[in-house]
Amino acid sequence: MAHSTVGLEKNGLIKECPVGFSWTTLFFGGFPALLRGHALMGLIQIILQVLTASLSALVFAFIYNKMYINYRLEDGYKFAQVSGKKGKEEIEADLGIKFPEV
């Protein structure tokens, strides 16, 4: 099944943000967040994994990609492109957010 991604742009730099369930978060916990530059959330996820015997990774797998998109939007990124089976409007409806345009 194809996974949709949203391209967010700021100062000519485009960040690809996955949409939906995060398999990388499920298997690797907070490390994908750390590698994406979302350091505080990565550390929070790692601490919660230790405290909950990794059960929190299951919860974060469902919500982390949306959290990452919101993190980038709050940092000033704007919608640039979408790839995958879903269109922009469908992704906005699924996430419950409206992407600002470049």
C-alpha positions as CSV (number, residue, x, y, z in Angstrom):
1,M,0.0,0.0,0.0
2,A,1.4,3.4,-1.0
3,H,2.2,5.8,1.8
4,S,1.4,9.5,1.3
5,T,3.9,12.2,2.1
6,V,3.5,15.9,2.3
7,G,6.3,18.2,1.1
8,L,6.6,21.3,3.3
9,E,8.8,24.2,2.1
10,K,10.7,27.0,3.9
11,N,13.4,29.1,2.4
12,G,13.7,26.8,-0.6
13,L,14.2,23.7,1.6
14,I,11.5,21.0,1.2
15,K,11.0,18.5,4.1
16,E,9.1,15.3,3.2
17,C,6.7,14.5,6.0
18,P,5.0,11.0,6.1
19,V,1.3,10.9,6.7
20,G,-0.5,8.3,8.8
21,F,0.8,5.4,10.8
22,S,4.6,5.6,11.6
23,W,6.2,2.2,11.3
24,T,9.6,3.7,12.1
25,T,8.3,5.1,15.4
26,L,6.8,1.7,16.2
27,F,10.0,-0.2,15.6
28,F,12.6,2.5,16.6
29,G,10.8,4.6,19.2
30,G,12.0,8.1,19.6
31,F,15.1,7.8,17.3
32,P,13.2,8.7,14.1
33,A,12.1,12.0,15.8
34,L,15.7,12.7,16.8
35,L,17.0,12.0,13.3
36,R,14.3,14.4,11.9
37,G,15.5,17.2,14.2
38,H,12.5,16.9,16.5
39,A,14.8,16.4,19.5
40,L,12.5,17.2,22.4
41,M,9.8,14.9,21.2
42,G,12.4,12.2,20.5
43,L,13.7,12.4,24.1
44,I,10.2,12.4,25.5
45,Q,9.4,9.3,23.5
46,I,12.5,7.5,24.6
47,I,11.9,8.3,28.3
48,L,8.3,7.1,28.0
49,Q,9.4,3.9,26.3
50,V,11.7,3.1,29.2
51,L,8.9,3.9,31.7
52,T,6.2,1.9,29.9
53,A,8.2,-1.1,28.6
54,S,7.9,0.2,25.0
55,L,4.0,0.3,25.1
56,S,4.2,4.1,24.5
57,A,5.8,3.4,21.1
58,L,2.5,1.8,19.9
59,V,0.6,5.0,20.9
60,F,3.2,7.3,19.3
61,A,3.1,5.2,16.1
62,F,-0.4,6.4,15.5
63,I,0.1,10.1,16.3
64,Y,3.8,11.0,15.7
65,N,3.6,11.8,12.0
66,K,0.8,14.3,12.6
67,M,2.9,15.8,15.5
68,Y,5.9,16.1,13.1
69,I,3.8,17.9,10.5
70,N,2.5,20.3,13.1
71,Y,6.0,20.8,14.4
72,R,7.2,21.8,10.9
73,L,4.2,24.1,10.3
74,E,4.8,25.9,13.6
75,D,8.4,26.4,12.5
76,G,7.2,28.3,9.4
77,Y,7.0,25.7,6.8
78,K,4.3,25.9,4.1
79,F,2.6,23.3,1.9
80,A,4.6,22.6,-1.3
81,Q,3.5,19.2,-2.6
82,V,1.9,15.9,-1.9
83,S,2.9,12.5,-3.1
84,G,1.1,9.1,-2.8
85,K,-2.5,8.0,-3.4
86,K,-4.1,10.8,-1.4
87,G,-4.6,14.4,-2.5
88,K,-4.0,17.6,-0.4
89,E,-7.6,18.0,0.5
90,E,-8.0,14.4,1.6
91,I,-4.8,14.6,3.8
92,E,-6.0,17.9,5.3
93,A,-9.3,16.3,6.2
94,D,-7.6,13.2,7.7
95,L,-5.3,15.3,9.8
96,G,-7.8,18.0,10.7
97,I,-5.5,20.8,9.6
98,K,-5.3,23.3,6.8
99,F,-1.9,23.7,5.1
100,P,-0.7,27.2,4.6
101,E,0.3,27.9,1.0
102,V,3.8,29.0,-0.1
